[in-house]
Amino acid sequence: MLIAPVLLAIVWTVGCGSKTTDKHNSSDSAVYSDSGASAIANAGGPDSLTIPIKTPDGKPARFAFRSGRIEMEYSGDYVGIRRLTFSDYGLYERKLDSAVPPQRVAAVVPPFQLSILRPDYYGVIDLRAGTGQRARNRVYATYVDSPESDSVAYGELALRRSNGERLPDTTLLGKYRCRVYRQSNSRYSNTIWVWGGVPIREEVRLAGGAPGSYLLEPKRVEIGINVPDSLFEFPDGITITDVDPH
């Protein structure tokens, strides 16, 4: 189902720390506006980011930053980019994939897929077909009603329920200190590196050499930018089917 990639986006919502160093050659760049620098300082510095329990206006926080845009590049069975844009400390997230399989048919990430996550719903659409699915964000609703919402960050609680394995913490590119988590079963493994709760690297490996394995690496990181609310609405002309997210 198309909805599966969005479910992964919800459960992979975590904080960061540091233990080991993972060195990668990359031409990524980082841009911090004044508000982004303040977010880093409030979180304890770029080497010790933590996700706040609440945003300044009292809402749950998924990320350590108010807003941002992360651009990642595919390699492996896909070529293309993923652009993740967020606001309101990650409560609103837009993820646009323009990845296409270079040779083999790979259905893990449909080309030109757009997903949107909000407190009220999450959904994913195929921009070529003009169709998509949407479901109520039950994860957010459950968190808000949970007694743990006063002591555990939104993303941390979602991670605990995802059965993700915690791997040694890593520093990417000499400056992004991340927690690393892996989900795996007999069909695939999905490893994600998160910085202040923001996913900035991802690796999916399918078992048995099945097509669809890929690596996403950061190329541009912008924090504290202005993000219009209109980005978190589905485009006009899309046929959306509401589904039950069981």
DRENDO-848963 format. One record per residue (C-alpha): x, y, z; residue in three letters. Coordinates in nm, 4 decimals. Layout:
% residues N
+----------+----------+----------+------+
|       px |       py |       pz | code |
+----------+----------+----------+------+
|        X |        Y |        Z |  ALA |
...
+----------+----------+----------+------+
% end
This chain:
% residues 246
+----------+----------+----------+------+
|       px |       py |       pz | code |
+----------+----------+----------+------+
|   0.0000 |   0.0000 |   0.0000 |  MET |
|   0.1093 |   0.3540 |  -0.0595 |  LEU |
|   0.0522 |   0.4430 |   0.3046 |  ILE |
|   0.3433 |   0.2282 |   0.4316 |  ALA |
|   0.6257 |   0.4813 |   0.3712 |  PRO |
|   0.4383 |   0.7392 |   0.5780 |  VAL |
|   0.3982 |   0.4982 |   0.8676 |  LEU |
|   0.7760 |   0.4535 |   0.8638 |  LEU |
|   0.8157 |   0.8315 |   0.8761 |  ALA |
|   0.6069 |   0.8449 |   1.1913 |  ILE |
|   0.7791 |   0.5713 |   1.3881 |  VAL |
|   1.1277 |   0.6905 |   1.2930 |  TRP |
|   1.1109 |   1.0056 |   1.5059 |  THR |
|   1.3923 |   1.0156 |   1.7590 |  VAL |
|   1.6628 |   1.2250 |   1.9277 |  GLY |
|   2.0425 |   1.2293 |   1.8947 |  CYS |
|   2.3602 |   1.1596 |   2.0899 |  GLY |
|   2.7206 |   1.0597 |   2.0188 |  SER |
|   2.9547 |   0.7668 |   2.0700 |  LYS |
|   3.1365 |   0.6766 |   1.7517 |  THR |
|   3.2317 |   0.8584 |   1.4352 |  THR |
|   3.1111 |   0.7594 |   1.0889 |  ASP |
|   3.3119 |   0.9387 |   0.8197 |  LYS |
|   3.1564 |   0.9849 |   0.4768 |  HIS |
|   3.2820 |   1.1795 |   0.1792 |  ASN |
|   3.0070 |   1.4192 |   0.0740 |  SER |
|   2.9596 |   1.7677 |  -0.0662 |  SER |
|   2.6775 |   1.8548 |   0.1688 |  ASP |
|   2.6319 |   2.2087 |   0.2968 |  SER |
|   2.4653 |   2.3432 |   0.6082 |  ALA |
|   2.2825 |   2.6743 |   0.6346 |  VAL |
|   2.1755 |   2.8146 |   0.9716 |  TYR |
|   1.9665 |   3.1293 |   0.9933 |  SER |
|   1.9486 |   3.3303 |   1.3167 |  ASP |
|   1.6464 |   3.1336 |   1.4346 |  SER |
|   1.8217 |   2.8078 |   1.3493 |  GLY |
|   2.1266 |   2.9075 |   1.5528 |  ALA |
|   1.8999 |   2.9865 |   1.8461 |  SER |
|   1.7356 |   2.6472 |   1.8186 |  ALA |
|   2.0745 |   2.4767 |   1.8318 |  ILE |
|   2.1845 |   2.6836 |   2.1309 |  ALA |
|   1.8596 |   2.6103 |   2.3168 |  ASN |
|   1.9046 |   2.2394 |   2.2541 |  ALA |
|   2.2497 |   2.2373 |   2.4113 |  GLY |
|   2.4766 |   2.2910 |   2.1125 |  GLY |
|   2.5309 |   2.1014 |   1.7854 |  PRO |
|   2.7133 |   1.8163 |   1.9615 |  ASP |
|   2.4448 |   1.7442 |   2.2224 |  SER |
|   2.1049 |   1.7962 |   2.0611 |  LEU |
|   1.7964 |   1.6799 |   2.2444 |  THR |
|   1.4305 |   1.7037 |   2.1511 |  ILE |
|   1.2292 |   1.9261 |   2.3859 |  PRO |
|   0.9201 |   1.7748 |   2.5425 |  ILE |
|   0.7183 |   2.0797 |   2.4412 |  LYS |
|   0.7536 |   2.3571 |   2.1855 |  THR |
|   0.7627 |   2.7206 |   2.3115 |  PRO |
|   0.3842 |   2.7392 |   2.2670 |  ASP |
|   0.3228 |   2.4178 |   2.4626 |  GLY |
|   0.2734 |   2.1683 |   2.1791 |  LYS |
|   0.4509 |   1.8311 |   2.1522 |  PRO |
|   0.7838 |   1.8478 |   1.9686 |  ALA |
|   0.9140 |   1.5909 |   1.7184 |  ARG |
|   1.2366 |   1.7743 |   1.6354 |  PHE |
|   1.4828 |   1.9999 |   1.8162 |  ALA |
|   1.4401 |   2.2719 |   1.5524 |  PHE |
|   1.1501 |   2.5027 |   1.4712 |  ARG |
|   1.1766 |   2.4549 |   1.0957 |  SER |
|   1.4082 |   2.3332 |   0.8253 |  GLY |
|   1.4688 |   2.1705 |   0.4907 |  ARG |
|   1.6885 |   1.8648 |   0.4342 |  ILE |
|   1.7892 |   1.7544 |   0.0844 |  GLU |
|   1.9218 |   1.4008 |   0.0442 |  MET |
|   2.0525 |   1.2185 |  -0.2619 |  GLU |
|   1.9761 |   0.8586 |  -0.3587 |  TYR |
|   2.2236 |   0.5926 |  -0.4619 |  SER |
|   2.1803 |   0.2191 |  -0.5133 |  GLY |
|   1.8690 |   0.1045 |  -0.6982 |  ASP |
|   1.7422 |   0.4639 |  -0.7189 |  TYR |
|   1.8675 |   0.7918 |  -0.8533 |  VAL |
|   1.7183 |   1.1267 |  -0.7541 |  GLY |
|   1.6595 |   1.3327 |  -0.4429 |  ILE |
|   1.4389 |   1.3475 |  -0.1358 |  ARG |
|   1.3506 |   1.6877 |   0.0048 |  ARG |
|   1.2121 |   1.6934 |   0.3592 |  LEU |
|   1.0623 |   2.0239 |   0.4793 |  THR |
|   0.9192 |   2.0792 |   0.8262 |  PHE |
|   0.7811 |   2.3428 |   1.0578 |  SER |
|   0.6407 |   2.3734 |   1.4101 |  ASP |
|   0.9195 |   2.1519 |   1.5506 |  TYR |
|   0.8323 |   1.8681 |   1.3150 |  GLY |
|   0.4570 |   1.8540 |   1.3775 |  LEU |
|   0.4174 |   1.9475 |   1.0126 |  TYR |
|   0.6337 |   1.7601 |   0.7637 |  GLU |
|   0.6411 |   1.7408 |   0.3845 |  ARG |
|   0.8520 |   1.4782 |   0.2071 |  LYS |
|   0.8934 |   1.4882 |  -0.1698 |  LEU |
|   1.0677 |   1.1988 |  -0.3446 |  ASP |
|   1.1789 |   1.2442 |  -0.7042 |  SER |
|   1.3664 |   0.9148 |  -0.7136 |  ALA |
|   1.3452 |   0.6725 |  -1.0037 |  VAL |
|   1.4978 |   0.3266 |  -1.0505 |  PRO |
|   1.7933 |   0.3608 |  -1.2911 |  PRO |
|   1.7655 |   0.0089 |  -1.4354 |  GLN |
|   1.5341 |  -0.2303 |  -1.2551 |  ARG |
|   1.1741 |  -0.1901 |  -1.1483 |  VAL |
|   1.1764 |  -0.1025 |  -0.7766 |  ALA |
|   0.8488 |  -0.0394 |  -0.5951 |  ALA |
|   0.9694 |   0.0541 |  -0.2456 |  VAL |
|   0.9637 |   0.4271 |  -0.3199 |  VAL |
|   0.7299 |   0.5114 |  -0.6093 |  PRO |
|   0.8751 |   0.7884 |  -0.8287 |  PRO |
|   0.7475 |   1.1398 |  -0.7598 |  PHE |
|   0.5804 |   1.0556 |  -0.4314 |  GLN |
|   0.4674 |   1.3259 |  -0.1900 |  LEU |
|   0.3871 |   1.2547 |   0.1747 |  SER |
|   0.2501 |   1.4971 |   0.4311 |  ILE |
|   0.2417 |   1.4495 |   0.8080 |  LEU |
|   0.0347 |   1.6765 |   1.0318 |  ARG |
|  -0.1159 |   1.6465 |   1.3807 |  PRO |
|  -0.4593 |   1.5703 |   1.2320 |  ASP |
|  -0.3648 |   1.3328 |   0.9496 |  TYR |
|  -0.0911 |   1.1802 |   0.7374 |  TYR |
|  -0.1051 |   1.0785 |   0.3753 |  GLY |
|   0.0865 |   0.9981 |   0.0609 |  VAL |
|   0.0149 |   1.0624 |  -0.3064 |  ILE |
|   0.1553 |   0.9550 |  -0.6403 |  ASP |
|   0.2056 |   1.2812 |  -0.8271 |  LEU |
|   0.2097 |   1.1074 |  -1.1648 |  ARG |
|  -0.1190 |   0.9235 |  -1.1130 |  ALA |
|  -0.2835 |   1.2080 |  -0.9213 |  GLY |
|  -0.4142 |   0.9718 |  -0.6525 |  THR |
|  -0.3332 |   0.9125 |  -0.2881 |  GLY |
|  -0.4383 |   0.7922 |   0.0555 |  GLN |
|  -0.4915 |   0.9730 |   0.3838 |  ARG |
|  -0.5513 |   0.8525 |   0.7402 |  ALA |
|  -0.6028 |   1.0054 |   1.0797 |  ARG |
|  -0.2790 |   1.0559 |   1.2731 |  ASN |
|  -0.3623 |   0.8182 |   1.5549 |  ARG |
|  -0.0020 |   0.8203 |   1.6769 |  VAL |
|  -0.0260 |   1.1910 |   1.7609 |  TYR |
|  -0.3718 |   1.1573 |   1.9169 |  ALA |
|  -0.2567 |   0.8683 |   2.1352 |  THR |
|   0.0528 |   1.0588 |   2.2462 |  TYR |
|  -0.1412 |   1.3714 |   2.3454 |  VAL |
|  -0.3753 |   1.1618 |   2.5624 |  ASP |
|  -0.0918 |   0.9597 |   2.7174 |  SER |
|   0.0364 |   1.0396 |   3.0696 |  PRO |
|   0.3870 |   1.0043 |   2.9241 |  GLU |
|   0.3389 |   1.3170 |   2.7135 |  SER |
|   0.4610 |   1.5263 |   3.0080 |  ASP |
|   0.7861 |   1.3333 |   3.0458 |  SER |
|   0.8733 |   1.1668 |   2.7127 |  VAL |
|   0.9206 |   1.3409 |   2.3779 |  ALA |
|   0.6674 |   1.2651 |   2.1045 |  TYR |
|   0.9263 |   1.1040 |   1.8789 |  GLY |
|   1.0841 |   0.8996 |   2.1565 |  GLU |
|   0.7511 |   0.7404 |   2.2447 |  LEU |
|   0.6788 |   0.6592 |   1.8799 |  ALA |
|   1.0187 |   0.4940 |   1.8493 |  LEU |
|   0.9613 |   0.2729 |   2.1531 |  ARG |
|   0.6507 |   0.1337 |   1.9864 |  ARG |
|   0.8269 |   0.0697 |   1.6555 |  SER |
|   1.0519 |  -0.2098 |   1.7882 |  ASN |
|   1.3538 |  -0.0360 |   1.6355 |  GLY |
|   1.6990 |  -0.1607 |   1.7399 |  GLU |
|   1.9324 |   0.1061 |   1.8810 |  ARG |
|   2.2756 |   0.0985 |   1.7159 |  LEU |
|   2.5882 |   0.2880 |   1.8297 |  PRO |
|   2.5512 |   0.6658 |   1.7980 |  ASP |
|   2.7415 |   0.8219 |   1.5099 |  THR |
|   2.8783 |   1.1560 |   1.3901 |  THR |
|   2.8034 |   1.2115 |   1.0211 |  LEU |
|   3.0311 |   1.4292 |   0.8113 |  LEU |
|   3.2147 |   1.5426 |   1.1229 |  GLY |
|   2.9287 |   1.7676 |   1.2402 |  LYS |
|   2.5929 |   1.5863 |   1.2674 |  TYR |
|   2.5794 |   1.3798 |   1.5862 |  ARG |
|   2.3054 |   1.1243 |   1.5384 |  CYS |
|   2.1293 |   0.8371 |   1.6989 |  ARG |
|   2.1049 |   0.5344 |   1.4729 |  VAL |
|   1.8138 |   0.2901 |   1.4656 |  TYR |
|   1.7330 |  -0.0162 |   1.2593 |  ARG |
|   1.4142 |  -0.2041 |   1.1840 |  GLN |
|   1.4572 |  -0.5425 |   1.0214 |  SER |
|   1.2717 |  -0.8613 |   0.9334 |  ASN |
|   1.3120 |  -1.1469 |   0.6881 |  SER |
|   1.2296 |  -0.9199 |   0.3912 |  ARG |
|   1.4260 |  -0.6006 |   0.4538 |  TYR |
|   1.6249 |  -0.3810 |   0.6930 |  SER |
|   1.5773 |  -0.0057 |   0.7316 |  ASN |
|   1.8458 |   0.1970 |   0.9113 |  THR |
|   1.8027 |   0.5670 |   0.9845 |  ILE |
|   2.0341 |   0.8363 |   1.1242 |  TRP |
|   1.8566 |   1.1205 |   1.3066 |  VAL |
|   1.9962 |   1.4567 |   1.4147 |  TRP |
|   1.7884 |   1.6402 |   1.6738 |  GLY |
|   1.5068 |   1.4076 |   1.5717 |  GLY |
|   1.5431 |   1.4956 |   1.2014 |  VAL |
|   1.6185 |   1.2028 |   0.9683 |  PRO |
|   1.9232 |   1.2972 |   0.7584 |  ILE |
|   2.0459 |   0.9584 |   0.6338 |  ARG |
|   1.8642 |   0.6350 |   0.5514 |  GLU |
|   1.9585 |   0.2943 |   0.4166 |  GLU |
|   1.7135 |   0.0275 |   0.3011 |  VAL |
|   1.8361 |  -0.3197 |   0.2092 |  ARG |
|   1.6002 |  -0.5788 |   0.0646 |  LEU |
|   1.6717 |  -0.9454 |   0.1277 |  ALA |
|   1.7820 |  -1.1812 |  -0.1450 |  GLY |
|   1.8959 |  -0.9110 |  -0.3848 |  GLY |
|   1.5403 |  -0.7972 |  -0.4543 |  ALA |
|   1.5257 |  -0.4614 |  -0.6366 |  PRO |
|   1.4597 |  -0.1561 |  -0.4215 |  GLY |
|   1.7669 |  -0.1207 |  -0.1961 |  SER |
|   1.8990 |   0.2328 |  -0.1612 |  TYR |
|   2.1084 |   0.4770 |   0.0414 |  LEU |
|   2.0063 |   0.8387 |   0.1096 |  LEU |
|   2.2804 |   1.0831 |   0.2123 |  GLU |
|   2.2490 |   1.4510 |   0.3097 |  PRO |
|   2.3520 |   1.7127 |   0.0539 |  LYS |
|   2.2039 |   2.0304 |   0.1997 |  ARG |
|   2.0755 |   2.1067 |   0.5509 |  VAL |
|   1.8895 |   2.4313 |   0.6221 |  GLU |
|   1.7627 |   2.5090 |   0.9722 |  ILE |
|   1.5397 |   2.7922 |   1.0965 |  GLY |
|   1.4005 |   2.8879 |   0.7560 |  ILE |
|   1.0615 |   3.0381 |   0.6754 |  ASN |
|   0.8201 |   2.7656 |   0.5606 |  VAL |
|   0.4749 |   2.8578 |   0.4209 |  PRO |
|   0.1764 |   2.6728 |   0.5673 |  ASP |
|   0.0565 |   2.5936 |   0.2148 |  SER |
|   0.3316 |   2.3324 |   0.1777 |  LEU |
|   0.1459 |   2.1054 |   0.4180 |  PHE |
|  -0.1690 |   2.0817 |   0.2058 |  GLU |
|  -0.2174 |   1.8368 |  -0.0790 |  PHE |
|  -0.2180 |   1.9940 |  -0.4255 |  PRO |
|  -0.5486 |   2.0608 |  -0.5983 |  ASP |
|  -0.6717 |   1.8035 |  -0.8457 |  GLY |
|  -0.5579 |   1.5001 |  -0.6444 |  ILE |
|  -0.8039 |   1.2174 |  -0.5732 |  THR |
|  -0.7579 |   1.1348 |  -0.2025 |  ILE |
|  -0.8985 |   0.8163 |  -0.0458 |  THR |
|  -0.9446 |   0.8205 |   0.3331 |  ASP |
|  -0.8414 |   0.4895 |   0.4902 |  VAL |
|  -0.8268 |   0.3301 |   0.8318 |  ASP |
|  -0.4551 |   0.3015 |   0.9301 |  PRO |
|  -0.4769 |  -0.0459 |   1.0865 |  HIS |
+----------+----------+----------+------+
% end
